[in-house]
């Protein structure tokens, strides 16, 4: 199992750094999930699209809470 280790978020003017940090933490996990799915016969594109849809759904639901 991979370990995710987020420290304090970057300063307000460092939005690009925040995105880069999220990507560096999440990319190996996403890559591992996609590789496992492809090895089981799933379509790589379908799995990646499912991640996009999941992320968008999570974003939209959280926005409604604000």
C-alpha positions, 0 to 999 in steps of 0.5 A: 500500500502506498503512503500519502503524505501531505504537509501544510498547504502552500501559501495562497499565491502558490496555487501552481505548487499546490497542483504540482504537490497533489499530482506528485502525491496522487499520480503513483496511486492512480498509475498503480490502479490503472495498471492493475485494471488494465492487467485485469482486462479493463480499458485504460481510457475507460479507467482514466475517464472514470477517475475524471468523472469521480473527481468532477463528482467529488468537486461538484458535491463539495461545491454545494456544501460551501 
